Structures are given as C-alpha cells and as structure tokens.
Amino acid sequence: MTFYRRNLPHWHPEGKSIFITWRLHGSLPASLLKATRTARNDSATKDSPGKRFKLLDTALDSASFGPLWLADPEIADYAEYPILRSAELGRYQLYAFVIMPNHVHILLEPRTPLAKITNVLKGVAARDANATLGRKGKPFWQDESFDHWVRNSAEFERIRSYIEWNPVCAKLAAKPEDWRWSSASSRFASSPPISGCVFASLARGSANA
C-alpha cells in the first residue's frame, strides 16, 4: 500500500482501482471550501468524505464560479490527450474518464506510482493549455486532487456510471455517448480499443447509480 500526505491523506492499496478528480485553479468559491473544511473537522457535525465530495462536485457541475477553460474544445483536447496516451503507454488500466468544463474525473488502475501519473496528466495539459491561453507560468489546475480507492465491484460500477453520466446530470448532453470528451463517447464505440483500456465493453449504468 502506498501512502502520502499533502493537504489530505492519500491511500493507494496495490491492485485496486482508483477514482480521481481534479479541477481548474479557482473553480470553487473560498466560502464553500471553508465550509467543507469546517464540516470535516467538527466532530459534532462531521460529514463523510463522500458527502463532502458530492457537495463540491455539484458546485463544479453548476459552472457558476471560476474559469471554464475546458469548455473550449481545443483546451479539452489538451486535457484528453495525456489521459489516452498514458493508457497506451501502459502507465495504468483506464476504465472511464470525463472532461467537464472545469474538472476531470477518471477511473483507473495504476501500473506506476499515482503521484507520477497525476503529475503527467495535469502537467502536460496545463503546459499546452496555458500556451494557447497566453497564461504561461500561471496555475491552470488546483494543486491537489481528490482520490478514492474502489472497495468492490459494485462501487466500481457506481463510480464508472457516475463519471460517464456526469455530462447528462449537468445538462450538457442528452446521452453519455453524446459528450465527446468521455469514455462513453460514440467515438470509442466505432474505434479500435486503446491498449490497456476498457470502454464500450462495460454496460452503461443509470444516472442515479
């Protein structure tokens, strides 16, 4: 098991799939972040990590605060490229991903240290996006990511469904396959499978799973 700590503790049991989320820098208001930190530390009203994650992810889906650079197709492509390329290179087994206007979800099983994986995924996209946006040297992603290791097959399916239905729940697409920057995209249904990836072979779940 790998463990490291920054602002949050990170546990990565070997051989387990991991759900990771990262977001654009400044994409959540400070008041909301402060409230969730207070709830986390207050033993009388302590919220579960899952509840806090859902609260923050719902705020991200509303796209009512901060930058939305990933809504630009060119910038979204920059974020997608290292995800697919890293899977091709065997750095992880890729099960599901989605690129939303201000955040990214991914479900994978690491083959290399997770910190190295996220550094590549975030670093490559930030470099190319900032060059296009004329923001060289400025933060693109929020520094830390959220990660959660998957306990069992039922949770795996719920998370995969949550990822691929995220654009539908956020009212960005009518069906998961209509959202281009996702493992559910119709692009992958008609393309040869990417080495190390599992896409169309997994059954689609419901939006409320």
C-alpha positions in Angstrom: 0.0 0.0 0.0 1.3 3.5 -0.9 0.6 6.4 1.4 1.5 10.1 1.2 0.0 13.2 2.7 -0.3 16.8 1.5 -3.4 18.8 2.5 -5.2 15.4 2.5 -4.1 11.9 3.3 -3.8 9.6 0.2 -4.1 5.8 0.5 -3.4 3.6 -2.6 -3.7 -0.1 -1.9 -1.9 -2.1 -4.6 -4.1 -3.8 -7.2 -7.1 -1.6 -6.6 -8.8 0.8 -9.0 -8.8 4.5 -8.0 -11.3 7.2 -8.7 -9.5 10.6 -9.2 -10.9 14.1 -9.6 -9.0 17.3 -10.3 -10.3 20.8 -11.1 -9.3 24.1 -12.6 -7.5 26.6 -10.3 -10.0 28.9 -8.7 -13.1 26.9 -9.8 -14.7 26.8 -6.4 -15.5 29.8 -4.1 -13.4 30.1 -0.9 -16.6 30.3 1.2 -17.7 26.8 0.1 -14.2 25.3 0.6 -14.1 26.8 4.1 -17.5 25.4 5.0 -16.5 21.9 3.9 -13.2 22.1 5.8 -15.2 23.2 8.9 -17.6 20.2 8.5 -14.7 17.8 8.1 -13.0 19.0 11.3 -16.2 19.5 13.5 -16.8 16.2 15.3 -20.4 17.2 16.2 -21.4 17.7 12.5 -18.8 15.7 10.8 -19.7 14.9 7.2 -18.4 11.8 5.4 -15.8 12.3 2.6 -18.4 11.1 0.1 -20.9 13.7 1.2 -18.3 16.5 1.0 -17.1 15.3 -2.4 -20.7 15.3 -3.7 -21.3 18.8 -2.4 -18.2 20.2 -4.1 -18.8 18.2 -7.4 -22.3 19.6 -7.6 -20.9 23.1 -7.3 -18.5 22.3 -10.1 -21.3 21.0 -12.3 -23.2 24.2 -11.8 -20.3 26.0 -13.5 -21.3 29.2 -11.7 -17.9 30.2 -10.4 -14.4 30.5 -11.7 -12.9 29.6 -15.1 -14.4 27.2 -17.6 -11.4 26.7 -19.9 -12.2 23.1 -20.5 -15.5 24.1 -22.3 -13.3 25.2 -25.2 -12.9 22.1 -27.4 -9.2 22.8 -28.1 -8.4 23.0 -24.4 -10.5 19.9 -23.6 -8.4 18.1 -26.3 -5.3 19.1 -24.4 -6.7 17.5 -21.2 -7.8 14.4 -23.0 -4.6 13.6 -24.9 -2.3 12.7 -21.9 -5.2 10.6 -20.4 -5.4 8.4 -23.5 -1.6 8.5 -24.3 -0.7 7.4 -20.8 -3.1 4.4 -21.1 -1.5 3.5 -24.4 1.9 3.6 -22.7 0.7 1.2 -20.0 1.0 3.6 -17.1 -2.4 2.4 -16.0 -5.5 0.5 -16.9 -8.1 3.1 -17.9 -11.7 2.2 -17.2 -13.6 5.5 -17.5 -13.0 9.3 -17.8 -14.8 12.5 -18.5 -13.6 16.1 -19.1 -16.1 18.6 -17.8 -15.9 22.4 -18.3 -14.0 22.9 -15.1 -12.9 19.5 -13.8 -11.9 16.0 -14.8 -13.0 12.5 -13.4 -11.0 9.4 -14.1 -11.2 5.7 -13.0 -8.1 3.7 -13.4 -5.8 1.0 -12.0 -2.3 2.3 -11.7 0.7 0.5 -13.1 3.1 3.2 -11.9 3.0 5.5 -8.8 -0.1 7.5 -8.8 1.7 10.8 -7.9 3.7 10.3 -11.1 0.6 9.6 -13.1 -1.3 12.7 -12.0 1.8 14.9 -12.5 2.0 13.8 -16.1 -1.8 14.1 -16.8 -2.0 17.6 -15.2 1.4 18.9 -16.3 1.1 18.1 -20.0 -2.4 19.6 -20.2 -1.5 22.7 -18.2 1.5 23.4 -20.4 -0.3 23.2 -23.7 -3.5 24.9 -22.4 -1.6 27.8 -20.9 0.4 28.3 -24.0 -2.8 28.6 -26.1 -4.5 30.8 -23.5 -1.5 33.1 -23.1 -1.2 32.2 -19.4 2.4 30.9 -19.3 3.6 30.5 -15.8 0.2 30.8 -14.2 -1.6 28.0 -12.3 -4.0 26.0 -14.5 -5.1 23.2 -12.2 -5.8 23.3 -8.5 -2.8 21.8 -6.9 -4.3 18.9 -5.1 -6.6 16.2 -6.5 -9.3 14.1 -4.8 -8.8 10.3 -4.9 -10.7 7.4 -3.6 -9.7 3.7 -4.0 -12.6 1.4 -5.1 -13.6 -1.2 -2.4 -15.6 -3.7 -4.5 -17.1 -4.4 -7.9 -20.5 -2.7 -7.0 -18.7 0.5 -6.1 -16.7 0.3 -9.3 -19.8 0.2 -11.4 -21.4 3.1 -9.5 -18.3 5.2 -9.9 -18.0 4.4 -13.6 -21.6 5.2 -14.2 -21.2 8.5 -12.2 -18.3 9.5 -14.4 -19.9 8.8 -17.7 -23.3 10.2 -16.8 -21.8 13.4 -15.3 -22.4 15.5 -18.5 -26.1 14.3 -18.6 -26.6 15.2 -14.9 -25.0 18.6 -15.5 -27.4 19.1 -18.5 -24.5 19.3 -21.0 -25.7 16.3 -23.1 -28.8 14.2 -23.6 -27.0 10.9 -23.5 -23.5 9.9 -22.2 -22.4 8.9 -25.7 -23.1 12.5 -27.0 -20.4 14.0 -24.8 -17.2 14.0 -26.9 -14.7 14.1 -24.0 -15.6 10.9 -22.3 -15.0 7.2 -22.3 -18.7 6.9 -23.1 -18.3 8.9 -26.3 -19.6 7.3 -29.5 -16.1 7.9 -30.9 -14.8 4.9 -28.9 -17.7 2.6 -29.9 -16.6 2.6 -33.5 -12.8 2.8 -33.0 -10.3 0.0 -32.2 -9.8 -0.4 -28.4 -7.0 1.5 -26.9 -4.3 -0.7 -25.4 -4.9 -1.1 -21.7 -8.4 0.5 -21.8 -11.9 -0.9 -21.2 -14.6 1.3 -22.8 -17.6 0.0 -24.7 -17.4 -3.5 -23.2 -18.7 -2.2 -19.8 -22.5 -2.0 -19.5 -23.9 1.5 -19.2 -25.4 2.4 -15.8 -28.2 4.7 -14.7 -27.8 8.4 -13.8 -28.8 7.7 -10.2 -26.5 4.8 -9.6 
